[in-house]
Amino acid sequence: MSSEPVLWSREDHTRAKHVLLLAFFNKWVSIHSESFAKRGVRGLVRIYDGFAGPGVYSDGAEGSPLIVLRALLTNENLAGRWARVRYQLQFVEKNAARARRLEAELTRLHAELVGHEVSAMDQVTWTVTCGTYEANVPPTVREPSALFLFLDPFGYSHAPMTLTQDLVQQPKSDTLIFAPFSFVNRFLGRDGQAAPMDRFFGTSEWRAVPDGPGRPQRLLELFENQLRLAGMDWVGSFRLKPDEANAYYIVGGSAHLRGWASIKEGFWAVDPVHGKEFRTVRGAAPTEQLFPTEDLEPDKADTLGLEAELRASLGTDWFSVEDAIDVTARSRWLDSHLKRATLAPAERAKRLEVIRPTGARQFKEGRGIRLRFVPS
């Protein structure tokens, strides 16, 4: 019998991870559902959680499977515009007691939401499988579909990169992967870890990364590059830093810009200032004032970095609003950061010249507006 606990407490960085997941999922499922609905096809949206856990924490807080199922079943579009779309949720958990608890929790939640205004519950099916990620991967399907692969393993060797690379090559596949790089860095040189590290990275190239303060970052870059080799052109990471000794990451990857937009949505939901990192709230020093993440407003984003990226990409030549939108879409910043939070302040500060044809207002695309950064 397994000695692993069925439930455990939820840490601060786990709560942040769930905020990120929910923001990502709400945008991701909307993008693909709307796409299928507009095309008039019976599309299939698949959500796969390879390390699902019991569904709840010891304090009753919901885990990722319940968060995703609740978000889907309570979406007001489910019985309307998305009525022709089908949703399959597959949860895999190797611990039998946790798998049983998860099935009970999902059953309870499903019953709780039956009375909700969304009536098309038969659109959404879910399964809980007791087993390993490797033995229960989502198969390829012939019908039009989209796949979200969520991997949040307990250990770094439980989700081999080569398998993940195969899965993300399915059409319209996007992934979020929890990666404990400080933990990986700590065990890198220990006896017996060579094979697990090869599985984690999908390559032996980690052996060539020199020891030192920069090694965790180099290992992260290697991990990201392995996803790019699988065809995920858009890869980025969000740092979950529960304390000074441990830094964990959520690594997101997509082969298309719409998937990348969903990943960024999750990043900025947790860190609305920089979109890069969550830090556990701690006591402030006497001369220091700290602001909890949830108290920060989205319009307080530090967009000087986006302005610098636009300038680096577009130089001091004339460009269009559409050009700026394209650069923003490919960056870490959100589309909502561009006009009012970046271009408007730059124009007011005379760092940006703007020529607007008669009748063109603000930074509306399609109106022939021309822009140019003032040489510094």
Phi, psi and omega in degrees: 000139182291140178267001180292140178291147178285317180239156176210170183282153179266124180274166183300317183290336175289319175301317178298320178300321180289325174299316179298312181301314183295317179296317176301309187297317181301320179285317183298312183292329177291317181301310184285323178295316178297322179298313178295319182297317181292329179278349179071028180251158177272076182288159179241121177255122185245135177239123183237123178245109188278348181218072198284330183074191184275354178093340179219164176252172185297337178268005179092354179297143183282142175270182187303319180299317180289325179299314181291314181297317179297316180300321181288310185291338180260007178286123185294345180276349189300316182268359181252259185297334184259020188299333182271353183271139177253150183231128177239123178248124181242119181245127181242131180216123186282335180279121187298317181295320178292320178298318178296317180296319179298315180299319178296319181292319178293321177298316179298314181296318179301316179295322180299326185267359180301325181278001179291161182297337175287121186255343186274057183294338181289350174290335188249120175237147178220152178224149173243126180242128175272110182172191182262158176304313185297327184271355187222046182284152178292131182282166172286152179231156182272330183286161176303127187207166173224145185230128171251119181255112180249119183236116181226069186283160176284325181236157185287344182265358187278345180236082184299135184298322182299323177291317178299318179300321178295317184293319184286356175274357172292150183303139176053048180257135177226151184220149166235128184233128175276126184227114182273079190288331175293324177293317177300314181299323182292327184261002190303317185263007184281152180300140176082003183260357183298312181295313176301323179293321176300320178294316183297315183270340183073018182195161176264007184296342179299336180296335183273356180281119183289151177291157179138179183300332183271001185296316179304320180293320179295323178293321176299315180298322177296316179299314178298318182295328177296325175291321178297322178298336178276000178103008178270094184293335186245104183229135178208163184231149176236130185269128174252110188243090183289334177199181185291338184267342186232131176229116177251158183229148162257120179255123180250142179218144179209153177266000183216157186294329179293323175293320177298322177299322178292318179298314179298324179302319178294317180302311185285340176294329180270320180237086184284001178261313183239343180066029187233331195202145170246135174239137177300133178295128180231173178293140182274146172291161184305328183260008186242139176244126180250146180240118177301147183305318187290348179271354182270139184264147181303328182282003176264015181300141177279093187264007175298330177294322176293319177301318179295322180291321175297316180296319180294324183278321188257347178065213179249017175277162177290141178218169182259167174299323179297322177298317180294322178297319181295317179297318180296318181300328182271355182265188176277348184275159179274158176303325182291348179276348193284302195282293184287329186267344184235301184293316182298311178298324179295323178292316180298325180275004178063028171269350183225125174270140181226130174246118182247125173299161179305128179091348179276130183239150177052233182233049182287129178286160179077010182247009177074022179289136178244141183226154177204132176284135179289130179304136182275000000 
